[in-house]
């Protein structure tokens, strides 16, 4: 990248904004799945898309196959949000919500339906809350399954993706006593990063 995408103050501000957003997402997921949700502290990193897979692997320790759902969002800050999780853990989550003794919102649900629902809640709550705190109201496209069992390298393909820069908002959310984890990644072009910089500066100046 020709210039730093976020300075230290902007990165700290975005981390705080993301922390509040993930709290809202966790509340909605807890209601959806009728279980306690554990959250990590958000970590923020901006990298070229060609470095995104290696950076996320370093941040998360993921070496297994993953499932990824993508959803576009737009305002003057626009891009795509990816929700990524280990493919092998989805069956465990699906078995949990299909347990007739668990008071979840589901009677029976497929793995694909469940990961769509989880991604919808996580992306909708997190991206909406982040941009709302920056004075923006995003419009979302329909979500799509990027892949059900793929490597992180296949998720981030610079020649396929339209975005030059990956804004990695790395947050673990987990079900209590379960191994399921999910991670949120936001992809955007440098113009949108600059708009985010301006919005973060405006937020900081208002404090």
Protein Blocks (a to p, Z undefined) as FASTA:
>chain_A
ZZdfbdfklmmmmmmmmmmmmmmmmmmmmmmnopacdddddddddddfklmmmmmmmmno
pabdcdddddddddfbgcdddddddfklmmmmmmmmmpmkbccfbfbdcfklmmmmmmmm
mmmmmmmmmmmmnopacdddddddfbfbdcfklmmgfklpmbfbdcddddddddehiabd
cdddddddfklmmmmmmmmmmmmmmZZ
